[in-house]
């Protein structure tokens, strides 16, 4: 019977090499990657196609958000719960392994490459908490880690696995040449939870709006964000791309504010706010527009299909900074 394995595939060099090391032993491999509002599968799709790896893309937003609200092992430097995130991914991949009759799951993780989440203890904890401590293989560092069931049972030849460790990339680059891999993305990146600005906005959203929706998370990725009251915030576009995204995500009950006759941002007040907060939002709109500062600015506020003209004073830089999230 042909041996089969599931690869947790990010599309980075390590996951490409892990696939090569396992596949060259005659093992049939299916790649699995994940999507949430915080990371997508674009890199995995591109590189899976390039190396001929069949790929399944799973949207794990609901489970990921539940985990993100209270990760067992906490966060990294920002809002990145790497240990809990890896555990969740391996748990889901393990379920697929059992449902579809695969023999084991493997990843491209390298011992010590990321000190907080890829130490020997962390790798063990992740595999254990995922529910498959003996069926998760790390081919690139396997010879430095305890033997797993697929190695003991002969599904994988341990002697043909690797002993890479640390943050250096020399060994991986040599392997890339060996396998004829000439194009691969730089390491890391791709998850907005590691971005300090996004993390600050997400903490604000979680603390102030426990009833948030996916749209609210998507809005965190664009523009400047300002907290006007405990219940009301404002998103101010920084460029044409931001403005277009804000307009696309806006709903009828929101307030959309623009300066009249001068280039400037599109400003969104989710939920519309009250008259006072809309005027404050209009002052922010004028602040970041090209309207003259020596006189009040004319703005239009659209809500529920009704356009309301306003005349406002632009907020000063100090006033705007005080509200900035």
N, C-alpha and C positions, 0 to 999 in steps of 0.2 A: 504494500500500500504506500502511495506517495506521501512523503512527509510535507506538512503544510504549516506555515507560520504567519502570524499577523505582525506587521511592522507599524509601530507608531512613527509616522512619517511627517516631519516638519518641512522638508524640502531643503534643509541646510546640508552642508557637506557631511557632518557626522552621520545624519540619518541616511544619506546616500551611500556612504561607505559601509554602514551597518548592513544595509540591504545587499550590497555587493558581496560582503563576507559571508552572509547566510545563503544567498542565492547560488553562489559558486559551489556550495555543497549539495546541489541538486534539490534544494528545498523550494517548494512552491510558496510564493510570498504574495500576500494581499496587503496593500498599504491602507492605513486608516489615519485620517486627519480630522481636525475639528474646527468649527466656526462658532464664534460668539460675537457680541458687539465690540469686544476688546481685541480680537485678532481674527484674521480671515485665513482662507486656504489658498490664496492666490499663488504663493511661492511653492506650496506643496503640489498644486495642480500642474504648474509649469514644469517642475523638475521630475515629477512622477512620469509625465508624458515623455520627457527627454530620455529617461533611462528605461522606459518600458515597464513601469510598475503599475499594475491595476490599482486604482485608488478609490476608496469609499470616503465621502465627505459627510460628516455628521454634525448637525446643529445641536449643540449641547447647552444652549442659552439658559433654559429653565434650571437645570441642575447646577450649572456654573454660578448663576446668580444666587441660588440658595447657599452654596458653599461660600461665596464671596462675602456674604453678610456676616458670617462668623467662622472664619477658617480656624481649624483646630490648632494649627501651628503658626498662626499669625501671618503678618505681612513682611515682605522684604523692606527695602528702603522706602518704597512708596506704597501703592495698593496692590502689589503683586504677591499673591499667596502661593508661591511656586511649589512648595511641598504638597499642599492640599490640591492644587491644580493638577500636578502630575499624578497624584493618587486617583483623582477623579477620572482622568483620561485612561489610566491603566485599568481601572475598575470597569469602565465602559468597554474598552478593548477586550478585557477578559470575558465579559459577558458574551461578546460577539464570538470570541474563540470557542466558548462552550456551545453556543447555539449552532455554530456552523461546522463544528467538528475539527477545528484546527488544533495543532499540537502544543503550540506555545506562542507567547508574545515577546517581541524584542523591541528595543529602543536604540537610539544613537547616543545615549548618554555616555560620558567619559568620566571616569573616576577623578574627582578633584578639579574638574574643569570649571565648575561653579562651586565655590567653597561652601555656600550655605545649603544648596539643594542637591549637590552631587558628591558629597562625602560618603564614605562607606556606610556609616550609620544611617544617613538620610536615604540612600538608595535602598537599604534593607527596610526601613520604616515605610517607605512608599509602597514597595512590593507587598509587604505584610498587610498594610491597611487597605490596599486595593483588593485583597482577598486571594492573591495568587503568589505567595512568597517563593514558591518553588518552580513556577512556570514563566517567570519573567527573566529574559536573558539580555545582558548588555554585551553584545559581541565585541565591541571595541576595547573593553576592559575586562572581559570575562576571566582571563587567566589570573587576574589580581583579586577576584571575588570568589565567594564560595560557589562550589559546583551546584548547578541546578538540575532539575529532573530531566530536561531534554538532553543534557550532556551525559548524565549517568546512564540513561536508557539507550544511548547511541543515536538518538535522532540528530544530534549535532556532534561533530568531532571537536572536542575542546582544544586539541592541539593545533587546529587551524583557526582558532579565534585569537584575539589580540590582547596585548598587555599595555595599552596606552593609558597614561594618567597625566594630570596637570593641565595647565592653561596654555602651554605651548602648542603650536599647530604644525610643527615640522613633520611629525609622523603622518598626520592626516594629508598634508600636501604631497608627501612622497607616495602615499597610497593612491591619491588622486591621479598622479602621473602613471602609476602602475595600472590602474583601471581605465586609463584613457579619458578621465573626467577633466575637461578643459574649461568648463564654465560652471560656477557655483556661486551662490550669494555669500556676502560677508556674514560672520557669526553674529548671533543675538539679534535684537531688534524685532519689531513686528507686534509687540503687545503694548497697547497704550497704558496698561496698568503700571508700567515701569516709568511712565512720564510724570514728573513731579507736578506739572500744571494740571494735567488731567486728573491725577490722584487727588489733588486739593479740591477740584470741582466735584469729583465723585463723593468724597467725604461729606461735602456740603449737601449734596443731593440726598445721600442716605440719611443724614441727620435731620434735615428739614422737611423732606418729602418721602416718608416711608411708603406712600402709595404711588411712587413713581412708576412710569411706564417705559417701554423700550425707546420710545421717541425721546424721552427726557435724557436717556443715556446717549443717544445719537447726537443730540444738541450739544453735549459736553465736548464734542470733537471740533466744534467750529467757533469762531469769533472770540470776543472778550465777554466775560461773565461778571455780572454785578449783582450783589445782594441788596435789594431795596428795603424789604421788610422780612420778618420771619417766614412769611408765606409767599413772597413775591421776589422773583429774580428777573434779570434782563439779559438778553444775548445781543451783542452788538457786532455786526459783521465787520471784518477787517479788510475785505477785498471783494471783488466781484464773485469769486467762487463761494465765499462764505455767504454772501447775500443770496445767491441762488439756492444754496442748501437751506438757509433759514426760511426762504419763501416756500420751498418744497415741503418742509416739515411743518409749516404753520397750519393751524386749524382755525375754523371760523370764529371760535370763542376767544382766540388770542388777539392781542393788539399788535398790528404791524405799523411801524412808524418810520417815516422818511422825511428828510428835509426837502422843501420846495425850491426849485430853481438852482440848486447847487449840488455838486457831487457829494455823496456821503454814504454812510452805512444804512443797511436795513436793520432795524431794531425790533426785536421780538419780546413781547411780554407774555409769557405762557399763562393762559387762563384769563388774560386781559387786565387784571388788577383793577384798582379803583381809580377815580379821577386824579387823585394826588400822585399815585405811583406812575400813572401814564404821563403826567406832566414831567415828573422827574426823569422818566425814561426818554421823553422828548428832549430834555436838557442834555442827556448823554448823547443822543443822536446829533444834536447841534455841536456838541463838544468835539466829536470825531468827524465832522463834515468840513467842507470848505466854505461854509457860510461865514461872513465877516464877524469878528468878535466884538466890534464896537457898537453893535445894535442887536436887537432881538431877532431871532430866526423864525421864519414861517415853516411849520411842519404839518404833515397830514397824518392822521391816525385812523387806520382802517380796522374796524371790528364788527363782526356779524354783518358784513356787507355794507356798513355805514361808514362813510368817510367824514371825519371831523377835523376841521382846521384848528390849529393851535399856534399861538405865538409865545415863544419861550426864550429865556436866557440860557446860553450855553453854560454848562457846569465848568468850573475851573479845573485845572489838572489836579489840584489838591482834593477837591470835592469828589472827583471821579475816582481817584486813588483810594479814598476812604471807603468807597463802596465796592471796590474790586475784589473779586474772589481769587 
